[in-house]
Amino acid sequence: MGLQTPYAKITGKGATGEGTTHFWRQRLTALANVPLTLFLVWLVTKLAGAERAEMIDLISNPLVAGLLALTIVSVFWHMALGMAVVIEDYIHAEGLKIVLIIANNFFALALAGLTLVAVLKLSFGV
């Protein structure tokens, strides 16, 4: 006998009502990050020591810019999910926990947005 209500057993949702959604999102972003990180390593090694014109030329390729944008979104989403787990596990004051989770989401969104703007500027040659 578990501590779940019959409804929770049927829907597979825990106390937060999210069930395994958070778990699967973190695993899927981790899985997506494997090839995207390999792409990022290739890109960084390719651009090491390159002039700005060479960098713009490579990043202006739609495939490269698209993969770079996907990498940014996936990495920052994965970061926000991971930090949320750390906050939920180690912060016990409910009010502080809510504030930190909101700050975590805004921080990840702001960094992802700024990084995407930088990639868009380079991809358009600005």
N, CA, C and O atoms as CSV, one atom per row, in Angstrom:
chain,resi,resn,atom,element,x,y,z
A,1,MET,N,N,0.836,-1.183,0.000
A,1,MET,CA,C,0.000,0.000,0.000
A,1,MET,C,C,0.882,1.248,0.000
A,1,MET,O,O,1.786,1.386,0.824
A,2,GLY,N,N,0.605,2.142,-0.927
A,2,GLY,CA,C,1.385,3.366,-1.032
A,2,GLY,C,C,0.673,4.535,-0.381
A,2,GLY,O,O,-0.414,4.395,0.179
A,3,LEU,N,N,1.298,5.666,-0.467
A,3,LEU,CA,C,0.737,6.878,0.112
A,3,LEU,C,C,-0.039,7.699,-0.902
A,3,LEU,O,O,-0.493,8.799,-0.588
A,4,GLN,N,N,-0.198,7.187,-2.104
A,4,GLN,CA,C,-0.899,7.926,-3.144
A,4,GLN,C,C,-2.404,7.670,-3.081
A,4,GLN,O,O,-2.859,6.610,-2.653
A,5,THR,N,N,-3.147,8.661,-3.516
A,5,THR,CA,C,-4.585,8.474,-3.649
A,5,THR,C,C,-4.842,7.638,-4.897
A,5,THR,O,O,-3.975,7.541,-5.765
A,6,PRO,N,N,-6.019,7.035,-4.996
A,6,PRO,CA,C,-6.325,6.258,-6.204
A,6,PRO,C,C,-6.211,7.101,-7.483
A,6,PRO,O,O,-5.746,6.608,-8.511
A,7,TYR,N,N,-6.634,8.371,-7.420
A,7,TYR,CA,C,-6.534,9.241,-8.592
A,7,TYR,C,C,-5.077,9.459,-8.987
A,7,TYR,O,O,-4.739,9.441,-10.171
A,8,ALA,N,N,-4.217,9.667,-7.990
A,8,ALA,CA,C,-2.791,9.878,-8.264
A,8,ALA,C,C,-2.166,8.631,-8.870
A,8,ALA,O,O,-1.292,8.730,-9.731
A,9,LYS,N,N,-2.612,7.453,-8.424
A,9,LYS,CA,C,-2.089,6.212,-8.994
A,9,LYS,C,C,-2.482,6.072,-10.458
A,9,LYS,O,O,-1.682,5.624,-11.280
A,10,ILE,N,N,-3.697,6.450,-10.780
A,10,ILE,CA,C,-4.186,6.330,-12.156
A,10,ILE,C,C,-3.472,7.321,-13.073
A,10,ILE,O,O,-3.031,6.958,-14.163
A,11,THR,N,N,-3.361,8.561,-12.633
A,11,THR,CA,C,-2.762,9.596,-13.485
A,11,THR,C,C,-1.247,9.602,-13.445
A,11,THR,O,O,-0.605,10.196,-14.310
A,12,GLY,N,N,-0.669,8.946,-12.446
A,12,GLY,CA,C,0.786,8.906,-12.324
A,12,GLY,C,C,1.372,10.204,-11.830
A,12,GLY,O,O,2.557,10.471,-12.032
A,13,LYS,N,N,0.558,11.012,-11.185
A,13,LYS,CA,C,1.028,12.306,-10.700
A,13,LYS,C,C,1.303,12.254,-9.214
A,13,LYS,O,O,0.583,11.611,-8.449
A,14,GLY,N,N,2.364,12.945,-8.819
A,14,GLY,CA,C,2.733,13.002,-7.411
A,14,GLY,C,C,2.115,14.192,-6.723
A,14,GLY,O,O,1.077,14.696,-7.152
A,15,ALA,N,N,2.746,14.643,-5.657
A,15,ALA,CA,C,2.208,15.725,-4.839
A,15,ALA,C,C,2.158,17.058,-5.590
A,15,ALA,O,O,1.284,17.881,-5.317
A,16,THR,N,N,3.061,17.278,-6.510
A,16,THR,CA,C,3.079,18.547,-7.234
A,16,THR,C,C,2.131,18.558,-8.413
A,16,THR,O,O,1.858,19.619,-8.975
A,17,GLY,N,N,1.623,17.395,-8.801
A,17,GLY,CA,C,0.706,17.325,-9.923
A,17,GLY,C,C,1.401,17.243,-11.262
A,17,GLY,O,O,0.737,17.222,-12.298
A,18,GLU,N,N,2.733,17.196,-11.268
A,18,GLU,CA,C,3.474,17.160,-12.523
A,18,GLU,C,C,3.839,15.755,-12.952
A,18,GLU,O,O,4.156,15.526,-14.119
A,19,GLY,N,N,3.799,14.810,-12.024
A,19,GLY,CA,C,4.176,13.455,-12.376
A,19,GLY,C,C,5.621,13.377,-12.812
A,19,GLY,O,O,6.500,13.942,-12.161
A,20,THR,N,N,5.875,12.690,-13.898
A,20,THR,CA,C,7.248,12.498,-14.369
A,20,THR,C,C,7.629,13.472,-15.488
A,20,THR,O,O,8.669,13.317,-16.129
A,21,THR,N,N,6.784,14.468,-15.714
A,21,THR,CA,C,7.047,15.425,-16.803
A,21,THR,C,C,8.404,16.088,-16.647
A,21,THR,O,O,9.186,16.144,-17.597
A,22,HIS,N,N,8.685,16.586,-15.461
A,22,HIS,CA,C,9.963,17.268,-15.207
A,22,HIS,C,C,11.134,16.307,-15.435
A,22,HIS,O,O,12.136,16.666,-16.053
A,23,PHE,N,N,10.988,15.093,-14.930
A,23,PHE,CA,C,12.026,14.065,-15.087
A,23,PHE,C,C,12.308,13.810,-16.563
A,23,PHE,O,O,13.467,13.788,-16.977
A,24,TRP,N,N,11.264,13.618,-17.355
A,24,TRP,CA,C,11.446,13.309,-18.776
A,24,TRP,C,C,11.996,14.500,-19.562
A,24,TRP,O,O,12.804,14.325,-20.474
A,25,ARG,N,N,11.561,15.703,-19.209
A,25,ARG,CA,C,12.103,16.888,-19.897
A,25,ARG,C,C,13.601,17.000,-19.661
A,25,ARG,O,O,14.357,17.314,-20.580
A,26,GLN,N,N,14.028,16.745,-18.437
A,26,GLN,CA,C,15.455,16.824,-18.141
A,26,GLN,C,C,16.226,15.744,-18.885
A,26,GLN,O,O,17.316,16.003,-19.396
A,27,ARG,N,N,15.671,14.534,-18.953
A,27,ARG,CA,C,16.355,13.448,-19.671
A,27,ARG,C,C,16.397,13.703,-21.173
A,27,ARG,O,O,17.403,13.421,-21.825
A,28,LEU,N,N,15.306,14.238,-21.723
A,28,LEU,CA,C,15.279,14.505,-23.167
A,28,LEU,C,C,16.209,15.645,-23.557
A,28,LEU,O,O,16.857,15.586,-24.602
A,29,THR,N,N,16.283,16.694,-22.717
A,29,THR,CA,C,17.230,17.763,-23.027
A,29,THR,C,C,18.665,17.258,-22.887
A,29,THR,O,O,19.545,17.669,-23.643
A,30,ALA,N,N,18.899,16.371,-21.925
A,30,ALA,CA,C,20.242,15.780,-21.786
A,30,ALA,C,C,20.591,14.972,-23.025
A,30,ALA,O,O,21.713,15.050,-23.525
A,31,LEU,N,N,19.641,14.201,-23.521
A,31,LEU,CA,C,19.859,13.415,-24.724
A,31,LEU,C,C,20.106,14.316,-25.939
A,31,LEU,O,O,20.982,14.031,-26.756
A,32,ALA,N,N,19.347,15.384,-26.055
A,32,ALA,CA,C,19.533,16.326,-27.165
A,32,ALA,C,C,20.876,17.045,-27.051
A,32,ALA,O,O,21.493,17.386,-28.060
A,33,ASN,N,N,21.321,17.271,-25.825
A,33,ASN,CA,C,22.578,17.992,-25.617
A,33,ASN,C,C,23.803,17.207,-26.067
A,33,ASN,O,O,24.846,17.803,-26.335
A,34,VAL,N,N,23.700,15.896,-26.157
A,34,VAL,CA,C,24.868,15.105,-26.567
A,34,VAL,C,C,25.311,15.473,-27.989
A,34,VAL,O,O,26.451,15.904,-28.162
A,35,PRO,N,N,24.465,15.322,-29.007
A,35,PRO,CA,C,24.929,15.701,-30.347
A,35,PRO,C,C,25.114,17.213,-30.505
A,35,PRO,O,O,25.992,17.664,-31.241
A,36,LEU,N,N,24.282,17.986,-29.811
A,36,LEU,CA,C,24.408,19.438,-29.928
A,36,LEU,C,C,25.719,19.935,-29.313
A,36,LEU,O,O,26.325,20.873,-29.831
A,37,THR,N,N,26.154,19.324,-28.231
A,37,THR,CA,C,27.430,19.698,-27.633
A,37,THR,C,C,28.592,19.278,-28.525
A,37,THR,O,O,29.588,19.994,-28.632
A,38,LEU,N,N,28.468,18.126,-29.159
A,38,LEU,CA,C,29.507,17.709,-30.120
A,38,LEU,C,C,29.593,18.712,-31.270
A,38,LEU,O,O,30.684,19.055,-31.726
A,39,PHE,N,N,28.427,19.180,-31.734
A,39,PHE,CA,C,28.407,20.216,-32.764
A,39,PHE,C,C,29.080,21.481,-32.256
A,39,PHE,O,O,29.861,22.100,-32.979
A,40,LEU,N,N,28.786,21.871,-31.015
A,40,LEU,CA,C,29.366,23.086,-30.444
A,40,LEU,C,C,30.882,22.968,-30.312
A,40,LEU,O,O,31.603,23.929,-30.577
A,41,VAL,N,N,31.366,21.804,-29.906
A,41,VAL,CA,C,32.816,21.584,-29.814
A,41,VAL,C,C,33.449,21.707,-31.200
A,41,VAL,O,O,34.501,22.327,-31.353
A,42,TRP,N,N,32.804,21.115,-32.208
A,42,TRP,CA,C,33.304,21.233,-33.582
A,42,TRP,C,C,33.351,22.697,-34.007
A,42,TRP,O,O,34.336,23.149,-34.590
A,43,LEU,N,N,32.278,23.440,-33.713
A,43,LEU,CA,C,32.200,24.839,-34.122
A,43,LEU,C,C,33.286,25.674,-33.440
A,43,LEU,O,O,33.936,26.498,-34.083
A,44,VAL,N,N,33.476,25.459,-32.155
A,44,VAL,CA,C,34.489,26.228,-31.421
A,44,VAL,C,C,35.887,25.918,-31.944
A,44,VAL,O,O,36.701,26.827,-32.109
A,45,THR,N,N,36.175,24.637,-32.208
A,45,THR,CA,C,37.500,24.298,-32.738
A,45,THR,C,C,37.686,24.839,-34.147
A,45,THR,O,O,38.787,25.236,-34.529
A,46,LYS,N,N,36.606,24.853,-34.917
A,46,LYS,CA,C,36.682,25.389,-36.287
A,46,LYS,C,C,36.938,26.897,-36.261
A,46,LYS,O,O,37.644,27.425,-37.120
A,47,LEU,N,N,36.366,27.581,-35.282
A,47,LEU,CA,C,36.477,29.042,-35.228
A,47,LEU,C,C,37.633,29.532,-34.360
A,47,LEU,O,O,37.863,30.738,-34.265
A,48,ALA,N,N,38.357,28.620,-33.729
A,48,ALA,CA,C,39.484,29.028,-32.888
A,48,ALA,C,C,40.528,29.753,-33.735
A,48,ALA,O,O,41.055,29.204,-34.702
A,49,GLY,N,N,40.810,30.971,-33.359
A,49,GLY,CA,C,41.799,31.766,-34.076
A,49,GLY,C,C,41.296,32.396,-35.367
A,49,GLY,O,O,42.068,33.023,-36.093
A,50,ALA,N,N,40.005,32.235,-35.661
A,50,ALA,CA,C,39.451,32.782,-36.908
A,50,ALA,C,C,39.209,34.281,-36.778
A,50,ALA,O,O,39.004,34.807,-35.684
A,51,GLU,N,N,39.237,34.935,-37.896
A,51,GLU,CA,C,38.903,36.358,-37.948
A,51,GLU,C,C,37.381,36.511,-37.860
A,51,GLU,O,O,36.636,35.552,-38.063
A,52,ARG,N,N,36.936,37.732,-37.552
A,52,ARG,CA,C,35.495,37.993,-37.435
A,52,ARG,C,C,34.765,37.673,-38.736
A,52,ARG,O,O,33.657,37.137,-38.704
A,53,ALA,N,N,35.357,37.988,-39.855
A,53,ALA,CA,C,34.707,37.731,-41.146
A,53,ALA,C,C,34.494,36.226,-41.369
A,53,ALA,O,O,33.460,35.809,-41.892
A,54,GLU,N,N,35.479,35.425,-40.967
A,54,GLU,CA,C,35.331,33.969,-41.099
A,54,GLU,C,C,34.225,33.459,-40.172
A,54,GLU,O,O,33.447,32.578,-40.541
A,55,MET,N,N,34.168,34.022,-38.973
A,55,MET,CA,C,33.148,33.621,-38.017
A,55,MET,C,C,31.758,33.948,-38.552
A,55,MET,O,O,30.850,33.118,-38.504
A,56,ILE,N,N,31.605,35.160,-39.059
A,56,ILE,CA,C,30.309,35.560,-39.608
A,56,ILE,C,C,29.949,34.698,-40.807
A,56,ILE,O,O,28.791,34.315,-40.973
A,57,ASP,N,N,30.931,34.393,-41.640
A,57,ASP,CA,C,30.678,33.564,-42.814
A,57,ASP,C,C,30.165,32.181,-42.421
A,57,ASP,O,O,29.242,31.661,-43.047
A,58,LEU,N,N,30.757,31.586,-41.391
A,58,LEU,CA,C,30.339,30.251,-40.965
A,58,LEU,C,C,28.994,30.289,-40.243
A,58,LEU,O,O,28.125,29.457,-40.505
A,59,ILE,N,N,28.818,31.245,-39.341
A,59,ILE,CA,C,27.581,31.305,-38.563
A,59,ILE,C,C,26.409,31.804,-39.409
A,59,ILE,O,O,25.259,31.565,-39.042
A,60,SER,N,N,26.659,32.481,-40.517
A,60,SER,CA,C,25.561,32.929,-41.381
A,60,SER,C,C,24.951,31.779,-42.182
A,60,SER,O,O,23.899,31.944,-42.799
A,61,ASN,N,N,25.600,30.624,-42.176
A,61,ASN,CA,C,25.007,29.433,-42.790
A,61,ASN,C,C,23.765,29.065,-41.977
A,61,ASN,O,O,23.869,28.898,-40.762
A,62,PRO,N,N,22.588,28.933,-42.607
A,62,PRO,CA,C,21.358,28.648,-41.861
A,62,PRO,C,C,21.417,27.363,-41.028
A,62,PRO,O,O,20.843,27.300,-39.941
A,63,LEU,N,N,22.106,26.349,-41.532
A,63,LEU,CA,C,22.217,25.100,-40.775
A,63,LEU,C,C,23.025,25.313,-39.501
A,63,LEU,O,O,22.634,24.845,-38.432
A,64,VAL,N,N,24.135,26.008,-39.607
A,64,VAL,CA,C,24.984,26.270,-38.437
A,64,VAL,C,C,24.253,27.168,-37.444
A,64,VAL,O,O,24.251,26.894,-36.244
A,65,ALA,N,N,23.631,28.241,-37.937
A,65,ALA,CA,C,22.905,29.149,-37.040
A,65,ALA,C,C,21.733,28.423,-36.365
A,65,ALA,O,O,21.475,28.634,-35.180
A,66,GLY,N,N,21.033,27.579,-37.108
A,66,GLY,CA,C,19.921,26.830,-36.534
A,66,GLY,C,C,20.375,25.849,-35.477
A,66,GLY,O,O,19.764,25.754,-34.413
A,67,LEU,N,N,21.447,25.114,-35.758
A,67,LEU,CA,C,21.974,24.173,-34.765
A,67,LEU,C,C,22.492,24.901,-33.533
A,67,LEU,O,O,22.346,24.420,-32.409
A,68,LEU,N,N,23.094,26.059,-33.752
A,68,LEU,CA,C,23.581,26.854,-32.623
A,68,LEU,C,C,22.413,27.350,-31.772
A,68,LEU,O,O,22.489,27.336,-30.544
A,69,ALA,N,N,21.341,27.783,-32.418
A,69,ALA,CA,C,20.151,28.225,-31.684
A,69,ALA,C,C,19.526,27.064,-30.910
A,69,ALA,O,O,19.123,27.234,-29.759
A,70,LEU,N,N,19.442,25.892,-31.530
A,70,LEU,CA,C,18.918,24.715,-30.839
A,70,LEU,C,C,19.788,24.347,-29.638
A,70,LEU,O,O,19.278,23.973,-28.582
A,71,THR,N,N,21.088,24.457,-29.809
A,71,THR,CA,C,22.012,24.168,-28.716
A,71,THR,C,C,21.763,25.112,-27.544
A,71,THR,O,O,21.705,24.680,-26.393
A,72,ILE,N,N,21.620,26.383,-27.838
A,72,ILE,CA,C,21.397,27.383,-26.793
A,72,ILE,C,C,20.101,27.089,-26.040
A,72,ILE,O,O,20.088,27.078,-24.809
A,73,VAL,N,N,19.028,26.854,-26.764
A,73,VAL,CA,C,17.731,26.589,-26.131
A,73,VAL,C,C,17.800,25.325,-25.282
A,73,VAL,O,O,17.341,25.316,-24.140
A,74,SER,N,N,18.368,24.269,-25.832
A,74,SER,CA,C,18.428,22.996,-25.112
A,74,SER,C,C,19.304,23.081,-23.864
A,74,SER,O,O,18.930,22.570,-22.808
A,75,VAL,N,N,20.456,23.716,-23.979
A,75,VAL,CA,C,21.382,23.799,-22.839
A,75,VAL,C,C,20.794,24.652,-21.718
A,75,VAL,O,O,20.862,24.268,-20.550
A,76,PHE,N,N,20.221,25.798,-22.059
A,76,PHE,CA,C,19.673,26.650,-21.006
A,76,PHE,C,C,18.405,26.058,-20.400
A,76,PHE,O,O,18.156,26.242,-19.208
A,77,TRP,N,N,17.599,25.352,-21.191
A,77,TRP,CA,C,16.423,24.686,-20.654
A,77,TRP,C,C,16.860,23.577,-19.680
A,77,TRP,O,O,16.300,23.428,-18.594
A,78,HIS,N,N,17.861,22.818,-20.094
A,78,HIS,CA,C,18.393,21.754,-19.242
A,78,HIS,C,C,18.971,22.334,-17.945
A,78,HIS,O,O,18.792,21.761,-16.870
A,79,MET,N,N,19.658,23.462,-18.055
A,79,MET,CA,C,20.219,24.115,-16.879
A,79,MET,C,C,19.114,24.536,-15.915
A,79,MET,O,O,19.223,24.315,-14.709
A,80,ALA,N,N,18.056,25.141,-16.440
A,80,ALA,CA,C,16.955,25.594,-15.585
A,80,ALA,C,C,16.267,24.415,-14.903
A,80,ALA,O,O,15.918,24.497,-13.726
A,81,LEU,N,N,16.070,23.321,-15.634
A,81,LEU,CA,C,15.450,22.133,-15.050
A,81,LEU,C,C,16.319,21.552,-13.932
A,81,LEU,O,O,15.812,21.185,-12.872
A,82,GLY,N,N,17.612,21.471,-14.172
A,82,GLY,CA,C,18.522,20.931,-13.170
A,82,GLY,C,C,18.588,21.792,-11.922
A,82,GLY,O,O,18.570,21.277,-10.804
A,83,MET,N,N,18.665,23.098,-12.111
A,83,MET,CA,C,18.715,23.995,-10.951
A,83,MET,C,C,17.406,23.961,-10.174
A,83,MET,O,O,17.412,24.092,-8.950
A,84,ALA,N,N,16.289,23.790,-10.865
A,84,ALA,CA,C,15.001,23.688,-10.179
A,84,ALA,C,C,14.984,22.476,-9.248
A,84,ALA,O,O,14.461,22.549,-8.136
A,85,VAL,N,N,15.552,21.373,-9.702
A,85,VAL,CA,C,15.623,20.172,-8.862
A,85,VAL,C,C,16.480,20.441,-7.633
A,85,VAL,O,O,16.115,20.051,-6.524
A,86,VAL,N,N,17.614,21.101,-7.822
A,86,VAL,CA,C,18.492,21.420,-6.689
A,86,VAL,C,C,17.764,22.325,-5.701
A,86,VAL,O,O,17.829,22.101,-4.492
A,87,ILE,N,N,17.080,23.335,-6.201
A,87,ILE,CA,C,16.342,24.257,-5.332
A,87,ILE,C,C,15.244,23.510,-4.576
A,87,ILE,O,O,15.095,23.672,-3.365
A,88,GLU,N,N,14.479,22.693,-5.296
A,88,GLU,CA,C,13.384,21.955,-4.651
A,88,GLU,C,C,13.904,20.981,-3.589
A,88,GLU,O,O,13.254,20.777,-2.565
A,89,ASP,N,N,15.066,20.385,-3.830
A,89,ASP,CA,C,15.604,19.400,-2.895
A,89,ASP,C,C,16.268,20.014,-1.667
A,89,ASP,O,O,16.190,19.442,-0.580
A,90,TYR,N,N,16.918,21.162,-1.816
A,90,TYR,CA,C,17.755,21.677,-0.740
A,90,TYR,C,C,17.256,22.953,-0.078
A,90,TYR,O,O,17.787,23.342,0.963
A,91,ILE,N,N,16.272,23.606,-0.636
A,91,ILE,CA,C,15.704,24.802,-0.007
A,91,ILE,C,C,14.384,24.395,0.630
A,91,ILE,O,O,13.471,23.944,-0.061
A,92,HIS,N,N,14.283,24.551,1.934
A,92,HIS,CA,C,13.114,24.041,2.647
A,92,HIS,C,C,12.097,25.128,2.995
A,92,HIS,O,O,10.938,24.814,3.266
A,93,ALA,N,N,12.502,26.386,2.993
A,93,ALA,CA,C,11.566,27.479,3.255
A,93,ALA,C,C,10.737,27.706,1.985
A,93,ALA,O,O,11.280,28.031,0.929
A,94,GLU,N,N,9.428,27.533,2.101
A,94,GLU,CA,C,8.548,27.568,0.929
A,94,GLU,C,C,8.626,28.893,0.175
A,94,GLU,O,O,8.700,28.892,-1.054
A,95,GLY,N,N,8.611,30.019,0.882
A,95,GLY,CA,C,8.659,31.319,0.224
A,95,GLY,C,C,9.955,31.527,-0.545
A,95,GLY,O,O,9.945,31.984,-1.688
A,96,LEU,N,N,11.069,31.187,0.092
A,96,LEU,CA,C,12.373,31.321,-0.564
A,96,LEU,C,C,12.469,30.391,-1.764
A,96,LEU,O,O,13.039,30.749,-2.795
A,97,LYS,N,N,11.907,29.196,-1.623
A,97,LYS,CA,C,11.937,28.229,-2.717
A,97,LYS,C,C,11.222,28.790,-3.951
A,97,LYS,O,O,11.721,28.661,-5.070
A,98,ILE,N,N,10.072,29.402,-3.751
A,98,ILE,CA,C,9.307,29.968,-4.867
A,98,ILE,C,C,10.075,31.109,-5.524
A,98,ILE,O,O,10.149,31.199,-6.749
A,99,VAL,N,N,10.649,31.986,-4.687
A,99,VAL,CA,C,11.424,33.117,-5.211
A,99,VAL,C,C,12.618,32.619,-6.023
A,99,VAL,O,O,12.898,33.144,-7.101
A,100,LEU,N,N,13.321,31.608,-5.511
A,100,LEU,CA,C,14.494,31.083,-6.215
A,100,LEU,C,C,14.131,30.377,-7.516
A,100,LEU,O,O,14.866,30.476,-8.498
A,101,ILE,N,N,13.021,29.677,-7.532
A,101,ILE,CA,C,12.604,29.012,-8.770
A,101,ILE,C,C,12.216,30.046,-9.826
A,101,ILE,O,O,12.544,29.890,-11.003
A,102,ILE,N,N,11.525,31.092,-9.408
A,102,ILE,CA,C,11.185,32.167,-10.354
A,102,ILE,C,C,12.460,32.844,-10.858
A,102,ILE,O,O,12.601,33.086,-12.056
A,103,ALA,N,N,13.387,33.148,-9.948
A,103,ALA,CA,C,14.655,33.772,-10.345
A,103,ALA,C,C,15.443,32.858,-11.280
A,103,ALA,O,O,16.044,33.330,-12.245
A,104,ASN,N,N,15.444,31.575,-11.005
A,104,ASN,CA,C,16.128,30.604,-11.854
A,104,ASN,C,C,15.556,30.620,-13.274
A,104,ASN,O,O,16.302,30.624,-14.252
A,105,ASN,N,N,14.236,30.629,-13.373
A,105,ASN,CA,C,13.609,30.637,-14.698
A,105,ASN,C,C,13.909,31.935,-15.458
A,105,ASN,O,O,14.206,31.905,-16.652
A,106,PHE,N,N,13.831,33.068,-14.762
A,106,PHE,CA,C,14.140,34.342,-15.421
A,106,PHE,C,C,15.609,34.418,-15.823
A,106,PHE,O,O,15.933,34.925,-16.897
A,107,PHE,N,N,16.497,33.921,-14.971
A,107,PHE,CA,C,17.926,33.931,-15.270
A,107,PHE,C,C,18.220,33.103,-16.521
A,107,PHE,O,O,18.931,33.556,-17.418
A,108,ALA,N,N,17.671,31.890,-16.577
A,108,ALA,CA,C,17.894,31.025,-17.741
A,108,ALA,C,C,17.295,31.647,-19.001
A,108,ALA,O,O,17.910,31.606,-20.066
A,109,LEU,N,N,16.106,32.219,-18.883
A,109,LEU,CA,C,15.467,32.848,-20.034
A,109,LEU,C,C,16.256,34.060,-20.518
A,109,LEU,O,O,16.412,34.259,-21.722
A,110,ALA,N,N,16.755,34.872,-19.580
A,110,ALA,CA,C,17.535,36.053,-19.958
A,110,ALA,C,C,18.838,35.661,-20.643
A,110,ALA,O,O,19.202,36.247,-21.663
A,111,LEU,N,N,19.546,34.671,-20.089
A,111,LEU,CA,C,20.799,34.238,-20.713
A,111,LEU,C,C,20.560,33.634,-22.094
A,111,LEU,O,O,21.302,33.916,-23.035
A,112,ALA,N,N,19.533,32.809,-22.213
A,112,ALA,CA,C,19.217,32.208,-23.512
A,112,ALA,C,C,18.841,33.292,-24.520
A,112,ALA,O,O,19.272,33.247,-25.672
A,113,GLY,N,N,18.049,34.252,-24.092
A,113,GLY,CA,C,17.648,35.338,-24.987
A,113,GLY,C,C,18.828,36.178,-25.455
A,113,GLY,O,O,18.949,36.486,-26.641
A,114,LEU,N,N,19.698,36.546,-24.520
A,114,LEU,CA,C,20.874,37.338,-24.891
A,114,LEU,C,C,21.796,36.561,-25.836
A,114,LEU,O,O,22.339,37.122,-26.787
A,115,THR,N,N,21.962,35.282,-25.566
A,115,THR,CA,C,22.830,34.463,-26.409
A,115,THR,C,C,22.229,34.286,-27.795
A,115,THR,O,O,22.950,34.326,-28.792
A,116,LEU,N,N,20.916,34.092,-27.868
A,116,LEU,CA,C,20.257,33.969,-29.176
A,116,LEU,C,C,20.368,35.265,-29.982
A,116,LEU,O,O,20.560,35.230,-31.198
A,117,VAL,N,N,20.247,36.400,-29.304
A,117,VAL,CA,C,20.411,37.685,-29.999
A,117,VAL,C,C,21.820,37.804,-30.580
A,117,VAL,O,O,21.991,38.271,-31.705
A,118,ALA,N,N,22.820,37.384,-29.817
A,118,ALA,CA,C,24.200,37.429,-30.306
A,118,ALA,C,C,24.374,36.535,-31.531
A,118,ALA,O,O,25.031,36.927,-32.496
A,119,VAL,N,N,23.793,35.346,-31.498
A,119,VAL,CA,C,23.886,34.436,-32.645
A,119,VAL,C,C,23.159,35.034,-33.852
A,119,VAL,O,O,23.658,34.965,-34.976
A,120,LEU,N,N,21.997,35.614,-33.624
A,120,LEU,CA,C,21.253,36.235,-34.736
A,120,LEU,C,C,22.024,37.396,-35.335
A,120,LEU,O,O,22.057,37.562,-36.554
A,121,LYS,N,N,22.652,38.209,-34.475
A,121,LYS,CA,C,23.465,39.320,-35.000
A,121,LYS,C,C,24.599,38.793,-35.870
A,121,LYS,O,O,24.853,39.323,-36.952
A,122,LEU,N,N,25.284,37.748,-35.398
A,122,LEU,CA,C,26.385,37.179,-36.192
A,122,LEU,C,C,25.865,36.528,-37.469
A,122,LEU,O,O,26.491,36.628,-38.524
A,123,SER,N,N,24.723,35.864,-37.369
A,123,SER,CA,C,24.218,35.168,-38.557
A,123,SER,C,C,23.741,36.137,-39.637
A,123,SER,O,O,23.742,35.801,-40.821
A,124,PHE,N,N,23.338,37.324,-39.234
A,124,PHE,CA,C,22.930,38.338,-40.215
A,124,PHE,C,C,24.087,39.274,-40.577
A,124,PHE,O,O,23.913,40.207,-41.361
A,125,GLY,N,N,25.258,39.023,-40.009
A,125,GLY,CA,C,26.451,39.786,-40.354
A,125,GLY,C,C,26.489,41.180,-39.772
A,125,GLY,O,O,27.180,42.049,-40.302
A,126,VAL,N,N,25.769,41.411,-38.706
A,126,VAL,CA,C,25.724,42.756,-38.092
A,126,VAL,C,C,26.898,42.936,-37.158
A,126,VAL,O,O,27.043,43.993,-36.545
